[in-house]
Amino acid sequence: MRCCRTRTRGGGPPGRGRGPPPGSGLRSRWRAGRRGTRRRAQGWVFSTWADASLQVGSRPWACVTCEGQSRLLSCDRGCGDGARRALPLPAGGVHGPVRVPRRQDAVRSHPHRERALAGHGGAGRGGGPRELPRPVRVPRGGRSPGLGSGRPRSRRGRRCTAVLQAGPPGDRTGGVSVGALAYTDHRADPGAWASSLGVSVEACELLLDADFIDLHLDLEVPVRLGGYRPGRHHGVSRRVRPLVGHTDSPRLREASFTGIVYDIATNPFRPGRNRLATTERNVDAAVARIESWPGDLVVVTDRAGYDRGRAEGRIAMWLSLQGGNALSADPGVLEGPLGQRLHRITLVHLTSSDLGGTNSPAGRDSGLTELGRRFVIACNSARVLVDLAHAGKRTFWETLELHDPSLPPIVSHTGLEAVRPHWRNIDDDQIRAIASRGGVIGIMYQSSFLAPVWWSCPRSAILDHLEHLIEIGGEEVAAIGTDYDGAIVPPHDLVDVTHHPKLVQDMLDRGWSEDRIRNVLGLNYLRVVEQIRPRSGG
């Protein structure tokens, strides 16, 4: 095992400085040593903290919990959660780490592991400073559609999810769920928040008291594609983070959001026969991630669920799909349980589909297809919001002609063509059409859709679009759909979700009334939510 730790003469892999020199004949043995080290590291759980409560996804042998007694939840690879069984996990106390084998049958063939399970952590480990709690190490498991957790691989090749510093139950570090989300509750001291952002206390107090709803959050994109850990606080940004990294669950709490439309994007290149099953798995995984923080987040489907979550101090999370072609193979599925879980569906995304045409230059807008017509009718029947963001103009108008006039359509995230001419933005006629049907339009934060010079776009551009929206469609049509974490570049002075008091301060400085501010922040969208699904369920 020393060969993968020791710097050898002649170097190793390019830029790494480890391993035998190329051509020495020892390279395959060195690689095998690294693989063996990884397997050995993966096969153990180290725990001396008897009060720990760890959850790392739905992976085999990757969950240590304590409710009076330490336990290790295990299941064989390939089995679902229902096949898991709880095994006692002896705590090492002050005697050092207790090692638990990956397979129970390995204990019989390895006597030293029997001693480890018996609680013998080694001589000379008790007393003095060593009585302090030790770190907890959780091995990395295989990929699973369950709870997401980033699993950084160390330079040595060991696969370990996190090393948690010792602390009381409820400590949250390393991106692993232990208790509640770790964030700063600014309600305790709005003045400190105002001082840190350079805004008035009035702006912070107004935001903290308002219904604050984001019509379009793409946090699921980095979670699914990059292993981003939504339960970990990734730090308040001081400069622009391009594309992703704008939010996480702790920062959403810190920003005082009361509601989020949590978007699940559809892969347009996935074969149609696989999309429905994949979508159901992705929805299940998103729900599992949200429900892993029951004290902070709650999945809702209607206004009643939102009101309950708000009263309990939790963020209400509505589920949405971006790309109706995820369900185009069987629109009738909206009449079943999946349709009841979904709050909104964006009809098309960046590419044209078998439902209709996109406004993206990458696609051609041929209007709403026959399948698209059946899909819109199915959405109306299931009382799922139809979102016309990304829709080409022909598809937009043909959808409105067919759409149930008693139900409001929306555009969840867009810019306005009159303020910033761009293929992605909607025109004044489209604004009037949505407003006349009681819908709302969310202004997004992508700089290139807001201003011509995207690399220096200020947050004032957001207000320019909102004010034009109010001028054309009225005060009740305006809302916010950030598109944070959806591969966007936000304004350079609104780089983080926790900076929204700055936007509220700008509204106050422009002479907006408190009622207008509250309407834009969330009340307009709540009116739509109640109209599409009244206070009748969860």
Secondary structure, 3 states (H helix, E strand, C coil): CHHHCCCCCCCCCCCCCCCCCCCCCCHHHHHHHHHHHHHHHHCCEEECCCCCCCECCCCCCCEEEECCCEEEEECCCCCCHHHCEEEECCCCCCCCCEEECCCCHHHHHCHHHHHHHCCCCCCCCCCHHHHCCCCEEEECCCCCCCCCCCCCECCCCCEEEEEECCCCCCCCCCCCECCCCCCCCHHHCHHHHHHHHCCCHHHHHHHHHCCCEEEEECCHHHHHHHCCCCCCCCCCCCCCCCECCCCCHHHHHHCCCCEEEEEEECCCCCCHHHHHHHHHHHHHHHHHHHHCCCCCEEECCCHHHHHHHHHCCCEEEEEEEECHHHCCCCHHHHHCHHHHHEEEEECCCCCCCCCCCECCCCCCCCCCCHHHHHHHHHHHHHCCEEECCCECHHHHHHHHHHCCCCCCCEEEEECECCCCCCCCCECHHHHHHHHHCCCCEEECCCHHHHCCCHHHCCCHHHHHHHHHHHHHHCHHHEEECCCCCCCECCCCCCCCHHHHHHHHHHHHHCCCCHHHHHHHHHHHHHHHHHHHCCCCCC
